[in-house]
Amino acid sequence: MEDPRRAENLLHQAFTRPPASAAEIGGAYAAAEAAGGPGSGGPGLGDRGEGEDEVEPGDPLEPDPDEDPVPEEAAGNDSGQEIKGSEGDAGDGEEEGDAGDGEEVEGAREDRP
């Protein structure tokens, strides 16, 4: 049974007809595999044809080992908002020194830059 459309239809029915039992789903997968559908190893749904599965060095999809993975622009706070609080202290804004939502905390020290 080499009919990818039938395989797709069987899978669609198994998942869209409530309730789909495990036996129905398993049967749909078996029928799809027999029809050459996904997971069968043969031609079928999602088959992209002949090609290489591995990424070759220098391929544009492979990250460059010499390139910084985080661009400098994205590494900092580029929102334009000043983060209040001491360095390395990121909290909810309720305690003195927390970098929170920007609201002033009563009793906070005023001598900070």
C-alpha positions, 0 to 999 in steps of 0.5 A: 500500500504505497499511498502517502495520502491515505497514510496522512488521512489515517493519521489525521483521523486517528488524532481528530476523532475523539476519543482516539484510543492507543490501539487506534493511534498505533494502528494508524501509525502501522498503516501509515508506515505500510503506506510509506508515510512518516517514519517508514524510511521510505518515500512518503509524507515529509520526505524531502528527497535525496540530500545530506543529513549532516551539516558540513563545516562552513555551512551557514547553519553551523555556528562560527566558533570564532564568533561571539554567540551573543552580539554586543548589542544584545548583551546589555540592557538596551531598553533605555531604562535605568536599573536601580539597585546594587550590581548583581542584585535583581529582586522584586523591587521591595527591598533596598538595593533590588532592581525591580519595577522602578518604584521608589521604596520608602526608607531607601537611601537617597545617597545612591547615584 
